[in-house]
Amino acid sequence: MAFTVIQAAPGVEVRLRSSDRFHRTTFALFLEQRLAPDLASPTALLPRVLRRGTVSYPETLDLERVQAELYGASLDAGVLKVGERHLLTVSLTLPAQRYVPEPGLYDRGLALLAEVAAQPAQGPDGGLRSGYVNQEARELVREIRSQRDHKMGWAQQRCIAVMCAGEPYGVPELGTEEGAAALDAAALTSYHARLRDRHPMTLYAFGPFTDRDAVGRRLVDLGGKLRGPLPGNGLVDLPPVTKVPAPAEPRRVEEWEDMAGGWLVLGFRAGVLRADPEYYAMLMLSDIYGGSSHSRLFLNVRERASLAYAAGASYDANKGVMLAVAGIDPARRAEVEEIMLAELADLAAGNIGADEFAAARATLARRLKEREDRPGQLILANLVGRLGGRVDGLEDALRSIHAVTPEQVAAAAQRVKLDTVYFLGGRRPVSG
Amino acid sequence: MTIERRQYREIDIDVLKAEVHGLTVLIVPRPGFQRRYAAFSTRYGGNDLEFVPRGGDRPLRTPAGIAHFLEHQLFDGPEGSVLQRLSSLGANPNAYTSSTSTVYYVSAVDGFAEALDILLDFVQEPAFTDAGVAKEQGIIEQEIRIYEDYPQVRVYEDLMTALYQVHPVRVPVIGTVEDIRKITPELLYTCHRTFYHPDNMLLAVIGDVDPDAVVDQVARDLAGRDYGPAEPIRRVYPDEPPAVNRAAARRALAASEAYAAVGIKLTPGQDQRRVLLLQLALDALIGPASAFYQRLYDEGVFTDAFGYQVDVQPGAVHLLVSGRTNQPDRFCAEVLQRLRASAGAGIDPRDFERVRRARLGSFLAVLDNADALNGLLVRDRLLGFDFLRTAELLQALAAGDTAEVLAELADERRAAAAVVEPRGAEQV
């Protein structure tokens, strides 16, 4: 069953789905922004400040306490990078009403969600509280720095920064340390107002609703309150994704840290976006190349050559970028790179086995079906699909996967061009 | 085959239980869910380093990391890579080894019965070879190196070594490069024969399945296997004294800032009610809905990277509080002081009621997540708990009940702290 879509206000959409299987209910609000160097820091900082307090619960402790009282309502606010969009999200999950003795749980939860999004705790001037803004800016800087503590993620992020320098996609999800440090309460307050006034918003709800229509009405009512009348210049125009070809010679960057292992990341331009007809062929390719334990990278880098514990590939269809990554012994990086590239070339040459092809098809089908059991994932998939220009229902998607031929997978592999070879290597000092 | 049904009406969950040729099978039917999930677990983990092999009479000491190594090796079955065969069906296989168990699991939508057959077979049919062991040593060495670079992992390992004097929980489940080089096919066979007997194992199936068909399938699989009679496994766990090994551990590592972890060792053998009381006490004392947490967050001592848990294992029970911080010593001192002071001060009934409700909410959240639910079913079987009674137990608890568990937190001999400092900052 698909989401029911209701227009609550100009640029504010409500998407509702019900299933009585679940023990919990999920509500999630998304505000869309473009990914840009000057906007990334305020977009990343704002949700941190919003989750500190609201007009009714100005102190963070009170806001935390009301969540606990609502049977462990889990309120979260954060950012997401999806292709070249930067999304601010505020979400709330609650137990299904039938399992708790408190009536009106959803109404109270939704009111809280709306307050967090639109009515933050105020300072004396009516803007965001400067204490929260300054403290969260410091915390954001610490969070940005701590990304280096997760080596694989850090290596992937660095590869994208090198490969997409100058493109919106190269802008980090959390912005920069300098950007965070430069923000104050006045700047962030007006940024919040701009986002609310003119940026697209979607409010999702997915849970075991006994009275779907009533929940729908409540959401529409709430959606209307999140935004006033649109200003004369209307909704913002968010630009389409930038398409950049790979350079003639791949970029090569290596960086050294004080660590034991090494991470090799190959950045590819896939040349296919979600809305393109070749999308499903590219999904199949990325699974055969590095998606699961039947994949070329897993079998050849990890199992056959015993070179790595972690090896795989991921494809961001909203940007058309594929990353292949392996955690390796730094001394053997040349060997690993050669295997990784040779496997892709082999697929491009059309050497696609019937087994790996069938395995990829079955794997993608399973993933799509399993997603039906996970409200959070399903909501995100719907949103990401809309942003990328393709929202296929389950049956359509399954049919499309089954229609892909090995020749189309080989053709997809031929479109994939190596852009950047990034290596994060360990040079641990002897003493220490 | 008799199937017992236990109904948990207040949460709309039924659990079916059968004993099939000595193997306990638990089935949690979830009509309407797409995902079908099966987990085959053995009560064998990183802690089981010394034991009397099945059929033997003297204890055998095995290298650290062997349970995890065995987990990797079983995937190389006699018919080739099991991972490949399962993922060819579109099924999603994986496994993990904890201190106390090894869990092999697979999820599928279509072809579940076939995936379950493969799962049952590969776990019971080892094919260890010198070449296979050598290959796995290469892969696991990389895995060990990867974890060496993670400050979150190192601070946990250091804390365990500080808390425990002799209990094997102090040794990392993955072992060291030196340990795993000592592993041979013969040792792996001995471990498999000892711990992978149906009597020591659990099969859990969660999803939209026909319970009778699952039980029949398992019975057919086990009928032809000759395991011989069940005999209790003699594990050698040294007696852990109440006092910690050392009160503090410190190391430097490349990191953005410090990582700190505090632990308090508790008396082993805590029952389910007491463990729940400890969790509630931690929620109320140091959780995000406490004034204590908010004060330290405001002062920059706590960050978003903060967590705590009560870890319950046979012979080893402790609570753990850890996080990223720029003031590691203060982090540790404040947490310990807060927990110790609670022994006298108790917990405010309003705070208690709040966290009791929040725990009920997080219990309900687990029910829709097969992986998390299985992990708790496995843990609870080891300990004789029943996770699905959590809601019922929570109803019966009150703030005053926490006094009995708080008293233990005051004993200074039981506490240890570990700190990983960013390298270069040791002198500061």
Interface residues (C-beta under 8 A of the other chain):
Chain A: S19 D20 R21 F22 H23 R24 E59 T60 L61 E64 R65 Q67 A68 E69 L70 Y71 G72 A73 S74 T93 L94 P95 A96 Y99 V100 Q135 R138 E139 R142 E143 R145 S146 Q147 R148 D149 H150 K151 M152 E257 D258 M259 A260 G261 S292 S293 H294 F298 L299 R302 E303 S306 L307 A308 Y309 A310 G327 I328 D329 D355 A358 A359 R361 A362 T363 A365 R366 K369 E370 E372 D373 G426 P429 G432
Chain B: E10 I11 D12 R30 P31 G32 F33 Q34 R35 S81 L83 Q84 L86 S87 S88 L89 G90 A91 N92 P93 S107 A108 V109 D110 G111 K135 E136 G138 I139 I140 E141 Q142 E143 R145 I146 E148 D149 Y150 P151 Q152 A252 A254 A255 S256 E257 P288 A289 S290 A291 Q294 Y297 D298 G300 T303 D304 A305 R324 N326 R354 V355 R357 A358 R359 L360 G361 S362 L364 A365 L367 D368 R423
